[in-house]
Amino acid sequence: MRKGKVFFHPIEGSGSLTISWTSGPKGDAVEAKKGAGVGFFSDSGELLCVIFDEVLLEDQQFLEFDRYRVELLVKNGKVTHSVIDLKIKLSGRSKRKRARSLHKC
């Protein structure tokens, strides 16, 4: 997954936050199973974009969908996020790490 672009313009200390991994069309929004926000996916299920509903200047949140979990940390106004692919299984003692990408903005 390529680096996501973060759009966060809080008014009076909070606002919605968007992370987009593509500049193309996004389609219909899918509400997160856990967390407050929505995601946009390609026809093949790849994550294209997420929108967190209400984010503070100091905040920690996540959005969980069928296949992905997007974690967000905002500290001193700086945004860090990670994407975890939930379909990658951990196998026995080898405990393969889940695919994770961390991006600081």
C-alpha positions as CSV (number, residue, x, y, z in Angstrom):
1,M,0.0,0.0,0.0
2,R,1.4,3.4,-0.9
3,K,1.7,6.3,1.4
4,G,-1.6,7.9,2.2
5,K,-2.4,11.7,2.0
6,V,-3.8,13.1,5.2
7,F,-6.4,15.9,5.2
8,F,-7.1,17.4,8.6
9,H,-8.2,20.9,9.1
10,P,-9.7,21.2,12.6
11,I,-11.9,24.2,13.5
12,E,-11.9,25.1,17.2
13,G,-9.8,22.0,18.1
14,S,-11.6,19.2,16.2
15,G,-12.8,18.1,12.8
16,S,-13.1,15.2,10.4
17,L,-9.8,13.6,9.1
18,T,-9.4,12.0,5.8
19,I,-6.6,9.6,4.7
20,S,-6.6,8.8,1.0
21,W,-4.4,6.3,-0.9
22,T,-5.7,7.2,-4.3
23,S,-6.7,10.3,-6.2
24,G,-9.3,8.4,-8.4
25,P,-13.0,7.9,-7.8
26,K,-14.0,6.4,-4.5
27,G,-17.5,5.1,-4.9
28,D,-19.9,4.5,-2.1
29,A,-19.0,4.8,1.6
30,V,-19.0,1.8,3.9
31,E,-19.6,2.5,7.6
32,A,-16.9,1.1,9.9
33,K,-17.9,-2.0,12.0
34,K,-16.0,-0.4,14.9
35,G,-15.1,3.2,15.3
36,A,-16.8,6.4,14.0
37,G,-16.2,6.9,10.3
38,V,-16.4,5.4,6.8
39,G,-14.2,3.7,4.3
40,F,-14.1,3.5,0.5
41,F,-13.0,0.4,-1.3
42,S,-12.1,-0.8,-4.8
43,D,-14.2,-3.5,-6.5
44,S,-11.5,-6.0,-5.4
45,G,-11.8,-4.8,-1.8
46,E,-8.6,-2.7,-1.6
47,L,-8.7,0.2,0.8
48,L,-8.9,3.5,-1.1
49,C,-9.8,6.1,1.6
50,V,-11.1,6.5,5.1
51,I,-12.8,9.4,6.9
52,F,-12.8,9.7,10.7
53,D,-15.9,11.6,11.8
54,E,-14.5,13.7,14.7
55,V,-10.8,13.9,15.6
56,L,-9.2,16.2,18.3
57,L,-5.8,17.8,18.2
58,E,-4.8,15.1,20.8
59,D,-6.5,11.9,19.9
60,Q,-6.2,8.1,19.3
61,Q,-8.9,6.3,17.3
62,F,-9.3,3.4,14.9
63,L,-11.7,2.3,12.2
64,E,-12.3,-1.5,11.7
65,F,-13.8,-3.0,8.5
66,D,-14.1,-6.6,7.2
67,R,-10.5,-6.7,6.0
68,Y,-8.7,-3.7,7.4
69,R,-8.1,-1.8,10.6
70,V,-6.9,1.8,10.4
71,E,-5.3,3.2,13.5
72,L,-4.8,6.9,14.1
73,L,-2.8,8.9,16.6
74,V,-2.8,12.7,16.8
75,K,-0.2,14.2,19.1
76,N,0.6,17.9,19.2
77,G,-1.4,18.2,15.9
78,K,0.8,15.7,14.1
79,V,-0.9,12.7,12.6
80,T,0.4,9.1,12.5
81,H,-1.6,6.3,11.1
82,S,-1.2,2.6,10.4
83,V,-3.2,0.1,8.3
84,I,-3.4,-3.5,9.4
85,D,-4.6,-6.2,7.0
86,L,-6.8,-8.4,9.2
87,K,-6.9,-11.3,6.6
88,I,-3.3,-12.2,7.2
89,K,-3.3,-15.0,9.7
90,L,-0.8,-15.5,12.5
91,S,0.7,-18.9,12.2
92,G,1.7,-20.9,15.3
93,R,5.1,-20.2,16.8
94,S,6.5,-18.3,13.8
95,K,3.9,-15.5,14.4
96,R,4.3,-13.8,11.1
97,K,3.7,-10.1,11.7
98,R,0.6,-8.6,10.2
99,A,1.2,-6.4,7.2
100,R,1.4,-2.9,8.6
101,S,2.4,0.4,7.2
102,L,3.1,3.4,9.4
103,H,3.1,6.9,8.0
104,K,3.9,10.1,9.9
105,C,2.6,13.4,8.5
